[in-house]
Structures are given as structure tokens and as C-alpha cells.
């Protein structure tokens, strides 16, 4: 194992402060993790949906934040507090503005099913969302899912739009395509298998396809609409968990409940109404990319995002209470059924393609997935700020453009979903920016430390004044020595005339005593650069 890989593994396990000696290294900040250790083989696994629900509801797996004392900071972050690119995550909108073309392309647009006959090679009729596995004339395989008859276009639109949003937010997701087809296009292939309602496998027949499509809505030309999800490449290993780590993956060294990309996922799911986020809607795959063989981690299945619950429109309860929630149940019991929760007053228009999705009663911090998630429960203000600034980076036009990829026939669906996402986006910013001093985009220019106040940028807070405490920073002892007479973003003389290899710290405050941002500068080969950021709250 190389020195850089050893350092990254140690940082992942211990956190930078625990190493004690040197704070910053020559290659900090890391934008991408070093090349992963090669994984020749990893075990596939299956998880039971019911077991996962009961485990997370009653057992509280994973390591949780202590009720008192020092909190457990997020790991798998670089010295700037950002998530470096890896098999888990790839910074996109969080690193730079994305073009409209990039947003609409998402994970890809070049692998849609070829026209003509599609061979059905597998099907499932168990569960609430039946589906077909098809193979097109090129041999490409897809998992095909459909809409409920009560809500045409709802689940398929949600799956396509959700994948594009989560891709822009940095996650690995499948390529999802909306397709229309006739029954005649589907031909049962030799050796095709059906998994029935009892989970048993048997040979599939033409009538099985008819039964899967029996309650699927059709348009005026007797065509069905579906989402075709292009098969993820590699050796599929089954879902990952939101706690612990894979024992057979030497690159998986950070407990998942402490990964920033998993903690911050709470904010993204709250924004997009993806309350069905769980292990069963994730997938690990052993892939070979650029000569490297490693485990890549995916989020999949967004058919229950926004106002969709895949098989029906969402219940007003969804996103507001866990499926099993003791406190609301006790309130109902003690009030003899007179207690009415706030979410029961939500208003929803009758737009079948949207289902039930709104923004008026939405409160980001009170949002809930279907059942507890240890990564979500461990989130801290710097985790939610990291996520919120990415949500706020979406412009109104970008949100609308992504929503149109759901290919809704009713313009009201596009309008309502777009407006709700914009209003929910702004609530995300108003909720999470005040929990820290929301400064970002640090750089040294024109003899000053430049930065943006995201609260002021998005007009969520008025402009404010800042005080800056400058200090010389010892990279080995991590001790600071204050520089006299420096109290604003202008670089002190000691900084501008520093020698290569010297470090400095600028502690920025504004009003709230507990909130600060400390920015670390390094003179590297005569050029001053931002090398680290610490936040307090």
C-alpha cells in the first residue's frame, strides 16, 4: 500500500485531528481519493425488506452521536470539508456550475432501448411494483417498471427526474429512460423466469406478461409507458447498508453512518421527497474502470420520490412520520383520536401524474424517511450545510428543465412540481444556512481573502460585517500565533511576504459568538492557496 493510500485510510478511520502530528500534506486538499486497492472478488448479498425495517425501527444499528460530550465529525472528507470523488461519490454541481446540457444528460442518454422487439427474460409479480427484465435487439438489458392505473406517468416520471437530480448532486445512479411500447413488442424468451407473489421461481409464459400489464394504464394508441433502467455494469453485489462497512472491500474503511455523503443525503432526500431511501434501494457493483477493479456504490429506484409512492400517490403521512412512530401514535391514543397533526392540513391539487407533493407545510428538519436511518440521525450542522449549498445552487430554470424530462402530458404537472421544488429549495437554505456561518468559495485574490456569504447571496439574510483574526499556523504542532493589528480580510504583511512552506490561519466571525470559520492558507512555491477550512457552530 502506498504512502498516500495509507494516509487516506488513516484519515478515514481516525479523522485528521486524531493523527496528532501533521495537519496538512503537500497534496491537500484532495479532490479525488487515490486509486483504490484492487478488489478481485467480493461477496453478493441479499437483504430482506421486512428485516431491514424492523432492524432499523427497533434495534438502532450503527454508531450514534453521544447525547452529551464531543460529537462525532463526518469522515471521508478532505481538508476543505468537501467529499472527494470516489466509488461512493463524484462532486458535480457541488464543485462547479453544470451546463443545462449536462443536467439534462444526467448519467447518460445514449443507451435507450433499441426499437423493435424486446425479449422478456425475467419478471416479478411479487411486491407492490411488478416489473419486467427485457433485452433489446442489441442485447442490452433493462429493468422495466410501470405506473399504477390510478396515476399514469407518476412513478415513471419520478424515477427519471429523481435519477437526474441525484446524479447532479454527486451520486452514482443508473440511466433511466421513459419508453412507450405495445404488447406485441414483448416476446417471452427461452429460459425466462418469473418470480411469483410467494417469491418462488418458475418458467414464464406469455400470460404472465399479460398479468403484469393487466393494471398498467395505456394511452389512446394502446401503448404502455414504462421506465427502462439500463442495467448497471459489473458484478452486482446487492445493497449496501447505511451503517458499518463491507468487510470484503479494503477501500470501505469509513463506517457509512459517518460518511458526509450519506449524512448529507438526508437533505437531498427531504428536498426531493425521497422517503423510500433505504438499503434495498441501493446497489454495490464490482466494476473495472480505467484499469482499476473496485466496488462502486449506487443509489437506485426513485419511483417513490416527489409525490409518488410507486404503486399509488403518496399518503400525506409520508415524509412526516415513520411507518412506525410511537409519539404520534401516543398522541392519537391520549387525545382519543382528536389530535390532528399539522401535515393533515396540507393541500394537494388533483394532478394524477404528480401524486401528493407540496411545499407549504414542508419543514426540512422535521422530514422523515419511511424508517430511521443511522447516517441521517448522525448529521451535524456542517453536514447539512454541505448539502444545503448544493440544493441552493440549482436555479429555477435548471429545476424546471430537469422536471420536463419526466415527459408529463399535463403542463400542470410540470408547473406544480417545479414550483414546489423551488419553494422547498428555499426552505432548505433558510433552515440550514443559519446553523453555521454560511461562508464559502474561499480564495486569495487582489491581496485579500475573498469569500461569499451564501445567506446574503441567496437573499436569505441581510449583508453582515466580519472580523478576521489572523495567526501564523504551525503545521506540525498545530499551534497558532496571533498576528498583531490584523482584523479584516486584507492579507497581513507577514502573509504576503511569507516564504514557501509557511501556513496561516484566518478565523472569521460575524455576530453569533459560537459560529466561526477558520480558513488555512499555505504558501506553496510562492503562491498563497486555501488548504483547509474548519467550522464551529
matplotlib code that plots the C-alpha trace (Angstrom):
import matplotlib.pyplot as plt

x = [0.0, 1.4, 2.1, -0.8, -3.2, -2.2, -2.8, -6.2, -7.2, -6.0, -7.9, -11.0, -10.7, -9.4, -10.1, -7.3, -7.1, -6.5, -3.3, -1.7, 1.3, 1.0, -2.3, -1.8, 0.2, 1.5, -1.4, -4.1, -6.9, -7.7, -10.3, -10.2, -9.3, -6.1, -6.5, -8.5, -6.9, -7.8, -10.7, -10.6, -13.7, -16.5, -19.5, -23.0, -25.7, -29.4, -31.4, -35.0, -37.1, -39.0, -35.9, -34.4, -37.5, -37.6, -33.9, -33.8, -37.0, -36.3, -32.5, -30.9, -27.9, -24.6, -22.7, -24.8, -23.9, -23.4, -26.1, -23.5, -19.9, -18.0, -19.8, -18.5, -17.5, -18.1, -15.4, -14.5, -14.0, -11.0, -9.4, -11.9, -14.8, -15.8, -16.3, -13.6, -14.5, -14.6, -16.5, -19.2, -19.5, -18.4, -18.7, -20.6, -22.8, -21.1, -17.7, -18.7, -21.7, -23.2, -24.4, -28.1, -26.9, -25.0, -28.1, -30.4, -28.0, -27.6, -26.0, -26.4, -28.8, -27.1, -28.2, -32.0, -33.6, -33.4, -36.8, -38.3, -39.0, -37.9, -37.2, -38.6, -36.1, -37.5, -40.4, -41.6, -45.2, -44.4, -44.3, -46.3, -44.4, -44.3, -41.6, -40.1, -36.4, -36.0, -33.3, -33.4, -32.2, -28.6, -28.5, -28.7, -30.7, -33.1, -35.3, -38.7, -41.2, -44.6, -47.1, -50.2, -53.5, -54.7, -51.7, -50.4, -46.9, -46.4, -43.8, -42.0, -41.6, -40.4, -37.8, -36.3, -36.3, -35.0, -32.0, -31.1, -31.2, -29.3, -26.7, -26.2, -25.9, -22.9, -24.3, -23.8, -27.2, -28.5, -29.5, -33.3, -35.4, -39.1, -40.3, -43.6, -44.4, -47.1, -47.9, -46.7, -43.2, -42.7, -41.7, -41.0, -37.5, -36.4, -35.4, -37.3, -38.1, -41.0, -40.7, -44.3, -46.1, -44.7, -41.2, -40.9, -39.3, -40.8, -40.7, -42.5, -45.3, -47.0, -49.9, -47.6, -46.6, -50.3, -50.9, -48.1, -49.5, -53.1, -53.4, -51.0, -52.5, -52.4, -52.7, -55.1, -52.9, -53.0, -49.4, -47.9, -45.5, -42.6, -39.2, -36.4, -33.5, -30.2, -28.5, -25.6, -22.4, -20.1, -20.7, -23.8, -23.3, -26.6, -27.3, -25.1, -26.1, -26.3, -24.1, -20.9, -18.7, -18.2, -15.6, -14.7, -13.9, -10.4, -11.4, -14.5, -12.9, -15.3, -18.5, -21.3, -23.2, -20.2, -19.7, -20.6, -22.2, -24.5, -25.3, -25.9, -28.2, -30.8, -31.2, -31.3, -34.0, -36.0, -35.9, -37.0, -39.4, -37.5, -38.8, -38.2, -34.5, -33.2, -30.6, -32.9, -32.8, -29.0, -26.7, -23.0, -21.3, -17.7, -16.6, -13.5, -12.8, -9.6, -7.7, -9.0, -11.2, -13.2, -16.7, -18.9, -21.9, -25.2, -28.5, -31.3, -35.1, -36.5, -40.1, -41.2, -39.8, -41.8, -45.5, -45.2, -45.2, -44.6, -47.9, -50.1, -49.9, -48.1, -50.1, -50.0, -48.2, -45.2, -42.2, -43.8, -43.8, -42.0, -44.1, -44.0, -43.8, -44.5, -45.0, -47.8, -49.5, -49.4, -50.8, -53.7, -54.4, -54.3, -56.4, -59.0, -58.3, -58.8, -55.1, -54.7, -51.0, -50.0, -49.4, -53.0, -53.8, -51.7, -53.4, -52.8, -54.1, -55.6, -52.7, -52.5, -49.1, -47.6, -49.4, -49.2, -46.3, -46.3, -44.1, -46.3, -46.2, -42.7, -40.2, -36.8, -35.6, -38.9, -38.8, -38.6, -37.8, -40.0, -38.0, -34.9, -31.6, -28.4, -26.5, -29.3, -29.5, -25.8, -25.9, -24.4, -24.7, -21.6, -23.1, -26.4, -24.6, -22.6, -25.8, -27.9, -25.4, -25.7, -29.5, -29.4, -27.1, -30.0, -31.5, -35.3, -34.6, -32.5, -35.1, -37.8, -35.6, -35.0, -38.7, -39.6, -37.5, -40.4, -42.3, -45.6, -48.5, -50.2, -48.4, -49.9, -47.7, -44.6, -45.7, -46.7, -43.7, -41.3, -42.9, -42.9, -39.2, -38.3, -40.1, -38.7, -35.2, -35.5, -36.8, -33.7, -31.5, -33.4, -33.2, -29.6, -27.6, -28.2, -26.9, -23.3, -21.6, -22.5, -19.3, -18.0, -15.9, -12.7, -9.8, -6.9, -7.2, -6.0, -4.3, -7.4, -9.1, -12.2, -15.4, -19.1, -21.8, -24.3, -27.1, -26.7, -26.1, -29.5, -31.2, -32.0, -30.1, -29.0, -25.3, -23.2, -19.9, -17.0, -14.0, -10.9, -8.3, -5.0, -2.4, 0.7, -0.1, 2.5, 1.6, 3.3, 2.3, -1.0, -0.3, -1.4, 0.5, -1.6, -0.6, -1.0, -3.1, -4.9, -8.7, -10.1, -9.9, -6.8, -3.8, -1.3, 2.3, 3.5, 1.3, 2.1, 5.9, 5.9, 8.2, 7.3, 6.0, 4.6, 1.0, -1.5, -5.0, -7.8, -10.6, -13.8, -16.7, -19.8, -22.2, -23.1, -20.4, -20.5, -20.2, -16.8, -15.0, -11.2, -9.5, -6.0, -3.6, -0.4, 2.5, 3.2, 6.1, 5.5, 1.7, -0.8, -3.6, -6.5, -5.7, -8.2, -11.4, -12.8, -16.3, -17.8, -21.4]
y = [0.0, 3.4, 6.2, 8.4, 5.4, 4.8, 8.4, 8.4, 5.2, 6.6, 9.9, 7.9, 5.9, 8.4, 11.9, 14.5, 15.7, 12.2, 11.8, 14.4, 15.3, 17.0, 18.7, 19.3, 17.4, 18.5, 17.1, 18.6, 19.3, 16.0, 16.4, 12.7, 9.7, 7.9, 4.9, 2.2, -1.0, -3.7, -5.9, -9.3, -10.7, -9.6, -11.5, -10.8, -10.4, -10.1, -8.2, -8.7, -5.6, -6.6, -7.4, -4.1, -2.2, -4.0, -3.8, 0.0, 0.7, -1.3, -2.1, 1.2, -0.2, 1.6, 4.1, 7.2, 10.6, 10.8, 12.6, 14.6, 15.4, 15.8, 14.9, 12.5, 14.6, 13.4, 11.4, 10.7, 14.5, 16.5, 19.4, 21.8, 19.8, 18.5, 14.9, 13.8, 11.8, 8.0, 4.9, 6.5, 10.0, 12.3, 16.1, 17.7, 20.7, 21.0, 21.7, 23.8, 25.1, 22.5, 23.4, 22.7, 20.1, 18.2, 18.4, 17.0, 14.3, 13.2, 9.7, 9.2, 9.4, 7.2, 3.7, 3.9, 0.6, 0.0, 0.0, -3.3, -6.5, -6.8, -10.2, -10.6, -12.7, -12.3, -10.9, -10.5, -10.3, -10.1, -6.9, -3.7, -2.8, -5.6, -5.4, -7.0, -7.5, -7.1, -7.4, -5.3, -6.2, -5.2, -7.5, -4.5, -5.3, -3.2, -3.4, -2.1, -0.6, 0.9, 3.3, 2.5, 2.7, 5.4, 7.7, 7.4, 8.9, 9.4, 6.7, 6.6, 10.4, 10.4, 7.7, 9.6, 13.0, 11.7, 10.0, 13.3, 15.3, 12.7, 12.5, 16.2, 16.1, 13.7, 10.1, 7.2, 6.3, 4.2, 5.5, 5.7, 6.1, 6.7, 4.3, 3.5, 0.2, -2.2, -5.6, -7.1, -5.8, -8.1, -11.7, -14.2, -15.6, -19.2, -19.8, -16.8, -16.9, -15.5, -14.8, -15.1, -13.5, -16.1, -15.4, -18.7, -19.0, -20.9, -20.7, -17.8, -17.8, -15.2, -15.0, -13.9, -10.8, -10.1, -10.4, -8.0, -5.5, -6.0, -3.0, -0.8, 2.3, 2.7, 5.8, 6.4, 4.2, 1.2, 1.9, 1.3, 3.7, 2.5, 3.5, 1.3, 1.3, 0.3, -2.5, -1.3, -2.7, -5.0, -7.9, -6.9, -7.5, -6.4, -3.4, -1.5, -0.6, 2.9, 1.8, -0.2, -1.1, -4.0, -6.5, -7.8, -4.3, -3.0, 0.5, 0.7, 2.0, 4.6, 3.5, 4.5, 6.3, 8.7, 9.4, 13.0, 12.0, 9.6, 12.1, 14.9, 12.7, 13.4, 17.0, 15.9, 13.2, 15.7, 18.2, 15.6, 13.7, 10.5, 9.0, 5.4, 5.8, 2.5, -0.3, -2.1, 1.0, 0.9, -1.4, -2.3, -3.4, -4.7, -2.8, -2.4, 1.2, 2.7, -0.4, -0.4, -3.0, -1.8, -1.7, 1.1, 2.2, 3.3, 4.8, 3.2, 3.3, 6.8, 5.8, 6.7, 10.2, 13.5, 12.8, 9.2, 6.1, 3.8, 1.9, 4.8, 8.5, 9.2, 9.3, 12.8, 11.0, 10.1, 12.2, 13.4, 10.3, 7.0, 4.0, 3.1, 6.2, 5.9, 9.6, 10.4, 7.1, 8.0, 11.5, 10.0, 7.5, 10.0, 12.5, 9.9, 10.5, 14.3, 15.1, 16.3, 16.6, 19.6, 17.7, 16.6, 20.2, 20.1, 20.9, 19.0, 19.7, 16.9, 16.1, 12.3, 12.5, 14.3, 12.4, 14.2, 16.6, 20.1, 22.8, 24.9, 22.7, 21.2, 21.6, 20.3, 19.3, 17.5, 15.5, 11.7, 8.7, 5.7, 4.4, 5.6, 5.8, 5.9, 8.1, 10.6, 10.5, 11.4, 14.5, 17.7, 21.3, 21.2, 18.1, 19.8, 23.0, 21.0, 19.5, 22.7, 24.8, 22.2, 22.3, 26.1, 26.0, 24.8, 27.7, 28.0, 27.3, 24.3, 22.8, 23.3, 21.8, 18.6, 18.3, 18.4, 15.2, 13.4, 13.8, 14.7, 15.2, 17.6, 21.0, 21.5, 18.6, 20.4, 23.7, 22.3, 20.1, 22.9, 25.5, 23.0, 22.2, 25.8, 26.6, 23.5, 24.5, 27.9, 26.4, 24.2, 27.3, 29.2, 26.2, 25.1, 28.2, 29.9, 26.9, 27.8, 30.9, 30.2, 31.4, 29.5, 29.9, 31.0, 32.2, 34.6, 37.5, 41.1, 41.0, 39.8, 36.6, 36.5, 34.6, 34.5, 34.7, 32.3, 33.6, 37.1, 35.7, 34.0, 36.9, 34.7, 37.1, 40.7, 41.5, 41.4, 42.7, 40.3, 40.3, 38.3, 37.1, 36.3, 33.9, 32.1, 28.3, 25.6, 22.7, 20.1, 21.3, 22.9, 25.8, 29.4, 32.6, 35.7, 38.4, 41.8, 44.6, 42.4, 42.3, 42.3, 40.1, 42.1, 39.8, 41.0, 41.8, 38.6, 36.6, 38.4, 38.3, 34.7, 32.0, 28.8, 26.2, 28.7, 28.4, 30.9, 30.8, 33.4, 33.0, 34.7, 35.7, 37.8, 38.3, 34.8, 34.0, 30.3, 30.4, 30.8, 29.7, 29.2, 29.3, 27.9, 29.4, 27.9, 29.4, 26.8, 27.7, 31.4, 31.2, 31.6, 29.0, 27.9, 24.5, 23.9, 25.0, 24.5, 25.4, 25.9, 26.4]
z = [0.0, -1.0, 1.5, 0.1, 0.3, 3.9, 4.8, 3.3, 5.0, 8.3, 7.8, 7.0, 10.2, 12.6, 11.3, 10.7, 14.3, 15.7, 13.8, 16.1, 14.1, 10.7, 9.8, 6.0, 3.4, 0.0, -2.0, 0.2, -0.4, -2.2, -4.9, -5.6, -3.4, -4.5, -6.8, -4.9, -3.8, -6.3, -5.4, -7.2, -5.6, -3.3, -2.0, -3.2, -0.5, -0.2, 2.4, 3.4, 3.2, 6.3, 8.3, 7.3, 8.5, 11.9, 12.4, 11.9, 13.7, 16.9, 17.0, 16.1, 14.3, 13.8, 16.0, 17.0, 18.2, 22.0, 23.9, 25.8, 25.0, 21.8, 18.6, 16.0, 13.0, 9.4, 7.8, 4.1, 3.7, 2.6, 4.4, 2.9, 4.3, 0.8, -0.2, -2.6, -5.7, -5.1, -5.7, -3.5, -4.8, -7.6, -7.0, -9.9, -9.1, -5.8, -7.4, -10.4, -12.3, -14.6, -18.0, -18.9, -21.3, -18.5, -16.2, -18.9, -19.9, -16.3, -16.0, -19.8, -22.7, -25.3, -24.0, -24.5, -25.6, -29.4, -31.2, -32.3, -30.4, -26.8, -25.3, -21.8, -19.9, -16.4, -14.5, -10.9, -9.7, -6.0, -4.1, -4.9, -8.1, -10.7, -13.3, -16.3, -17.3, -21.0, -23.6, -26.7, -30.2, -29.3, -26.3, -23.8, -20.7, -18.8, -15.7, -16.8, -14.3, -14.9, -13.5, -11.4, -13.3, -10.9, -11.7, -15.2, -15.7, -11.9, -10.9, -14.3, -14.3, -10.7, -11.5, -14.4, -12.7, -9.4, -11.1, -12.8, -9.6, -7.6, -10.4, -10.4, -6.6, -6.9, -6.6, -8.8, -10.3, -13.2, -16.6, -16.7, -19.9, -20.4, -23.1, -24.8, -26.3, -27.4, -26.1, -29.4, -28.9, -25.9, -26.6, -23.9, -24.4, -23.9, -20.3, -19.0, -15.3, -13.2, -9.5, -8.3, -5.4, -3.0, -4.1, -6.0, -9.4, -12.3, -16.1, -17.6, -20.2, -22.4, -20.0, -17.2, -19.2, -19.7, -16.0, -15.2, -17.7, -16.8, -14.5, -16.4, -18.0, -21.8, -24.0, -26.9, -29.2, -26.8, -25.8, -22.4, -20.8, -18.6, -17.3, -18.6, -16.3, -18.1, -16.2, -14.1, -15.3, -13.3, -10.9, -8.9, -5.2, -3.7, -1.5, 0.9, 4.4, 5.9, 8.7, 9.2, 6.2, 3.8, 5.3, 1.8, 0.4, 1.6, 0.3, 2.5, 5.7, 6.9, 8.8, 6.4, 9.2, 9.4, 5.7, 4.8, 1.5, 3.5, 6.3, 3.8, 1.7, 4.3, 3.0, -0.6, 0.1, 2.1, -0.7, -3.3, -1.1, -1.5, 1.7, 0.5, 0.8, 2.3, 1.8, -0.6, -2.9, -3.2, -5.1, -4.9, -8.1, -8.6, -11.7, -13.8, -14.8, -16.1, -15.2, -11.6, -10.1, -7.2, -5.6, -6.8, -4.8, -6.4, -5.4, -7.4, -7.7, -7.4, -8.3, -4.8, -4.9, -5.1, -4.8, -5.9, -3.8, -6.8, -6.7, -5.6, -4.7, -1.5, 1.7, 3.4, 6.2, 4.0, 4.8, 8.0, 10.2, 10.3, 9.3, 13.0, 15.1, 18.8, 19.7, 17.1, 18.0, 21.7, 20.9, 19.0, 21.8, 24.6, 22.8, 21.9, 18.3, 18.5, 17.8, 14.2, 13.1, 11.1, 7.9, 7.7, 6.7, 3.5, 0.2, -2.9, -6.4, -8.4, -10.7, -11.1, -12.7, -9.6, -6.8, -3.5, -3.2, -1.6, -0.2, 2.2, 5.3, 4.4, 7.2, 6.2, 9.7, 10.6, 7.4, 7.9, 5.7, 6.0, 8.9, 10.9, 9.1, 11.2, 8.7, 8.8, 12.6, 12.8, 10.7, 12.1, 11.0, 8.8, 7.1, 6.4, 5.2, 2.8, 1.3, 1.5, -0.5, -3.3, -3.2, -3.3, -6.4, -8.6, -10.4, -11.1, -14.8, -14.1, -11.8, -14.4, -17.2, -15.2, -14.3, -18.0, -18.6, -16.8, -20.1, -18.5, -20.9, -18.5, -18.3, -14.8, -13.6, -14.7, -13.2, -9.8, -9.3, -10.4, -8.1, -5.1, -5.6, -5.8, -2.6, -0.8, -2.0, -0.4, 2.8, 2.8, 2.6, 5.3, 7.6, 7.3, 6.4, 9.8, 11.7, 10.6, 9.4, 5.8, 4.1, 1.0, -2.2, -0.4, -2.5, -2.3, -4.8, -5.0, -1.7, 0.2, 1.4, -0.7, 0.1, -0.5, 2.2, 0.8, 3.1, 1.5, -2.0, -2.0, -0.1, 2.9, 5.3, 5.1, 4.4, 7.5, 8.8, 9.6, 11.9, 11.0, 13.4, 11.6, 13.0, 12.0, 11.9, 12.8, 10.6, 12.9, 16.3, 15.1, 17.3, 16.3, 17.0, 16.6, 14.1, 15.7, 14.1, 11.5, 11.8, 8.3, 5.1, 3.8, 3.9, 6.6, 5.6, 7.3, 4.9, 1.7, 2.5, 3.7, 2.5, 0.7, 3.2, 5.7, 6.9, 8.3, 9.8, 9.4, 11.9, 10.6, 12.9, 12.5, 15.4, 16.6, 19.2, 18.6, 14.9, 13.1, 10.0, 10.2, 6.8, 6.5, 3.9, 2.6, 0.7, -1.9, -4.2, -3.7, -4.3, -1.5, -1.6, 0.6, 2.0, 4.8, 6.4, 10.0, 11.1, 14.6, 15.5]

ax = plt.figure().add_subplot(projection="3d")
ax.plot(x, y, z, "-o")
ax.set_aspect("equal")
plt.show()
